[in-house]
Amino acid sequence: MTFEVSVLDWFAKLWEIEKDQYWGYVTTGGTEGNLHAILVAREQFPDGILYTSQDSHYSIFKIARMYRMQCVKVGSLLSGEIDCVELEASLLSHKDKPAIINLNIGTTLKGGIDDLDLVIQTLDKCGFTRDQFYIHCDGALFGIMLPFIQQVQRIIYVKRIMYLRGLCTREDDVP
C-alpha cells in the first residue's frame, strides 16, 4: 500500500495536482485503468452516453459493450485528435443524457492528443453543466511524457477531469 501511494504521489507531483485533489490505485495495465475509469463514470451517470473518438484504444469500445453502455464513436481529425465539430453535433442530439467523455493523451496509432480546453468549451457551448459530464483522459501513451516536453501546453487535470489514466503500462511506454 505504501508503494502504491508513493507512485500516486509521484505522478500527482509530476502533473502538478494538489495533495487533496487526487485518488486512485496502480493498475496491472492500460485496459484495467480504462475499465475502472469508465466504471466510475457509469456509476456516477448510469444513463450516461460514452463519447470517444474513432482512434481511441480498442478497450474503450469493448468496455462500452461489457458495461452495456450506449457509445457514440466520434470522428477524428487527420492528427488522430477528436473532431469537436462532430462531438458537438453528437452532444446536441443526446442533450437529455449525461456525457461520459473519453479523451486521449496519445492515440494508439497516430499519437493524437485531444484538446481538453476545446472539449470543455464544446460541452459548455452545448449547455452541459459540471454535474452533467465526466471526462476520462487515457494517458497510457503520452501521459508520462508530456510533463517533460516544455513546448506542450500544461494540462490542468484537476479542474474538470474526473479520472486520468497515465501510469506506464508497458515497458515501451517509457520514454
N, C-alpha and C positions, 0 to 999 in steps of 0.2 A: 504494500500500500504506500509506503513512504517513497519508494522509487517512482511509482506511478504519479504521485502528487508532484514530485520534483520534475518529472517530464512535463506535466501540465504547466507548472510554474515557469519552466524554461521557455516553452512556446508562448505563453502569455506575455512574458517579458519581451521576447522577440517581436511579437505583434503589437506591443505597446498596449496591452489590455490591463486595466487596473485589477488589483487583487480580488476585489469583491464582485467583479463583473464576468467571471467565467466559471465553468464547471465542466465536467466530462470525465472520460476514462480513456485509457490506452487500449486500442482495439488490436485484433490479430491481423487486420488487413483493411484494405480500402472498402471492400463490399460491406464488411461489418460496420464500418463507420457510416456508410450511406444507409444501411438498414436501420441503424439506431436513429440517425437524424430524421429520416422520413417517418419512423415510428413516433418519435416525439412530436413531430408536426401533425401527424394524423390523430394522435391523442388530443392535441390541442384543438384541432379542427376536424372532427370526424367526417364532416361532409365537404371538406376542402377539396379543391381540384389541384392536382400536381401539374405545374408547368415546367418544362425542361426543354432545352434545345436538342435538335436532332443530332448534335455532335457530343451530347453528354455520354458518359460511360454507360455501357450496356446494363450495368447493375441497376441503374435508376429505373429503367423500363421493366426489368424483372421484378424489382421491389414493388412497383405500382401494381403489377399483376398479383404478386403474393399477398399484398395488403388489400386487394380488390378496390383500388382507388381509381377514380377517373384521372386519366393522364392526357394532357394536351402536349403533343410534340410540336414545338415551335421551330420554325426555320432558323437557319444560321446564316451569317454573313460569310463571305469568302474566307475570312480570317478564322472562322470557327466560333466567333462570338455570337451570342443570341441576338436575333433580329428583333429589336424593341418595337418596330412598327408592327410586325406580326404579333408580338406579345401583347401590345396594346389592343389590337383587334380581338384577340382571344380573351383577354381580360374583360373587355366590354361586353362580349357575348355571354359571359358567365358571371356577371356582376353580382348576382344574388348569392354566390357561394364564396367562402373564404379562399384565398390564393395561397398555395404552398409552392414556393419558387425554389427550384434547384438551379444554382449558378455554378459556373466552373471557373476555377483558377488554374487554367490549363486543361483544355480538352485533350482526350487521349490521342487523336490522330493529327490535329492541327495545332495544338497548343493554344487554342483560343482562350482569352481571358475576358469573361463577361464584365461589362461596365456596370458596376454596382450603383453608382450615382444615377446613371441613366435608367436603370431598372426601378430604382426608388422614385425617380421623377415620373416614370411611366405609371407606377402604382398610384402615386398622388394624383396625376392627371386623370386617371380612371375613377377616382373617388374612393380608393381603398384607404381606410384609416388604419392606424397601427394595430388595432385589435382585429383586423380582417386579413392579415397576411403573416406568413412565416417564411423566412429566407434561410436556405441552407447553402453554404458555399463549399463545394467539393474541391479541396485544395491538395488532393493527392499528388498531382503532377508538379505544380509550381508553388504551392503553399509554403513550402520551406525555403524556396529560392528567392521569392520576391523581396522579402525584407533586406536582402543583401545587395539588391540591384538599386543603385541610387537614382537612376533615371525614372524608375517606376513611381507613380504617384502613390503615396501612402493610402492604404485602405483602412478606413475606420470601422473595425469589425463590431465594436460594441453597440453602436448606435441603434441599428435596427436589424441586425442579423442575429438570429437565434442560435445558429449552430454552424460551426466551422470544422470541417474535417481537413486537417492539414499535416498530420504526422506522417513521417515516412512509412510507407507500407511495403516497399520492396527495396532491395539494395540499389537498383538502378534509378531510384527516385532521388538519391543523394547526389548533390552537385559535385 
